[in-house]
Structure formats: structure tokens, C-alpha cells
């Protein structure tokens, strides 16, 4: 970032590159943590990550299309998953409770996903 050549080196250049990369890292960490918990004798530990959507907040300057209530749907659903749930476990849950498979798809329609696909050459 400091050198300004991150785009040529395969990193995102649109929006806020450190933010985009941090979200990718968080998704990877979620999968890693769940794999480790799956080896634990306590099967009731579940780790997921969630993208609530582009929500109207102070950070977004209220330019976002979704209300806080709309953005709360997926996080609340995850918080209330039943005991011994089989799925999602280590998943990335999109806005309206869609479980995203980053490897096999389908990918959600989102500018950040488009950037990621371009970065990966898809």
C-alpha cells in the first residue's frame, strides 16, 4: 500500500483495499477455527462469519440502502441456531441467510465479490 503498487501485485485497488483484505482474512480464520472446534469433544461450538449487507450507519454516512433491522436478519439467525446444528459450521453467511461457498459457488452479487473474482482471475 505504501509503495502504491499493490494493484500490480494482485491486491484489490477499488474501495478500501485494507478493509477488503481484512474481510477475506476473517472468512479464512472462521473456517480454520471451525475445523479446530470440529476436533473438540464439545460439538456445540460453532463459528461462522456474516455479512449483514451495506447498512445505514454513521460510518456509511447513511448512504447505504439497508436499515439496521434489515442488516440484523442474518446475525440474529446465526445467534439463534439450534444446538448440534450441522450447517452452517465455519460458514460465511450472506445478508439474507444465504450460506456462501467461496470455493464452489454460487457467489453473491456484490461489488466486493466482483473485485475478489477479478483479483483471482475468475
C-alpha positions in Angstrom: 0.0 0.0 0.0 2.7 2.4 1.0 4.6 1.9 -2.3 1.3 2.3 -4.3 1.9 -0.8 -6.5 -0.5 -3.1 -4.7 -2.7 -3.3 -7.8 0.1 -4.6 -9.9 0.9 -7.2 -7.2 -2.6 -8.7 -7.3 -4.2 -6.8 -4.4 -7.6 -5.0 -4.7 -7.4 -1.4 -5.7 -11.1 -0.3 -5.5 -12.9 0.8 -2.4 -10.8 0.4 0.7 -8.2 -2.3 0.0 -7.2 -3.0 3.6 -10.8 -3.4 4.5 -11.5 -5.9 1.7 -8.4 -7.9 2.6 -9.3 -8.0 6.3 -12.7 -9.4 5.4 -11.1 -12.1 3.3 -8.7 -13.0 6.2 -11.7 -13.1 8.6 -13.5 -15.6 6.4 -10.4 -17.8 6.2 -9.9 -17.6 10.0 -13.5 -18.6 10.6 -13.1 -21.8 8.5 -9.8 -22.6 10.3 -11.3 -22.1 13.8 -14.4 -24.2 13.0 -12.1 -27.1 11.7 -10.3 -26.9 15.0 -13.5 -26.9 17.0 -14.8 -29.9 15.0 -11.9 -31.9 16.5 -13.1 -30.9 20.0 -15.3 -33.3 22.0 -17.8 -30.4 22.6 -19.8 -30.5 19.4 -21.9 -27.5 20.3 -19.2 -24.9 19.5 -19.9 -23.2 16.1 -18.1 -20.4 14.5 -19.5 -18.5 11.5 -18.9 -15.1 9.9 -21.7 -12.9 8.5 -22.0 -10.1 6.0 -25.1 -8.2 7.1 -25.1 -6.0 4.0 -24.4 -2.4 3.4 -26.2 -0.9 6.4 -27.2 2.7 7.2 -24.8 3.7 10.0 -22.7 6.7 11.0 -19.8 5.0 9.2 -21.7 4.8 5.8 -22.9 8.4 6.1 -26.5 6.9 5.7 -25.8 6.3 2.0 -26.5 2.6 2.4 -29.7 1.1 1.2 -30.4 -1.2 4.1 -31.7 -0.4 7.6 -30.2 -1.7 10.8 -33.2 -4.0 11.1 -32.6 -5.5 7.7 -29.0 -6.0 8.5 -29.8 -7.8 11.7 -31.6 -10.7 10.0 -28.6 -13.0 9.3 -26.7 -12.2 12.6 -29.8 -12.9 14.7 -30.5 -16.1 12.8 -26.9 -17.2 13.5 -27.1 -16.3 17.1 -30.3 -18.4 17.5 -29.1 -21.6 15.7 -30.3 -24.7 17.4 -28.0 -27.0 19.4 -26.0 -29.5 17.4 -26.6 -27.7 14.1 -25.0 -29.4 11.1 -24.8 -26.3 8.9 -23.6 -23.6 8.8 -20.4 -24.5 10.6 -17.4 -22.4 9.7 -19.5 -20.7 7.0 -19.8 -17.3 5.6 -23.4 -16.2 5.8 -24.7 -13.5 3.4 -27.2 -10.8 4.0 -30.4 -12.9 3.9 -29.1 -16.1 5.5 -27.5 -17.4 2.3 -24.5 -19.6 3.0 -21.8 -18.7 0.6 -19.4 -21.4 -0.7 -16.3 -19.4 -1.7 -14.8 -22.5 -3.5 -17.7 -23.9 -5.4 -20.2 -21.0 -5.5 -22.6 -19.6 -6.2 -21.1 -16.2 -5.3 -23.4 -13.5 -4.0 -23.9 -10.4 -6.2 -21.7 -7.7 -4.6 -19.1 -5.2 -5.7 -16.6 -6.7 -3.3 -17.1 -10.2 -4.7 -16.6 -8.9 -8.2 -13.3 -7.3 -7.1 -12.2 -10.6 -5.5 -13.1 -12.6 -8.6 -11.1 -10.2 -10.8 -8.2 -10.4 -8.4 -8.3 -14.2 -8.5 -8.7 -14.2 -12.3 -12.2 -15.7 -12.5 
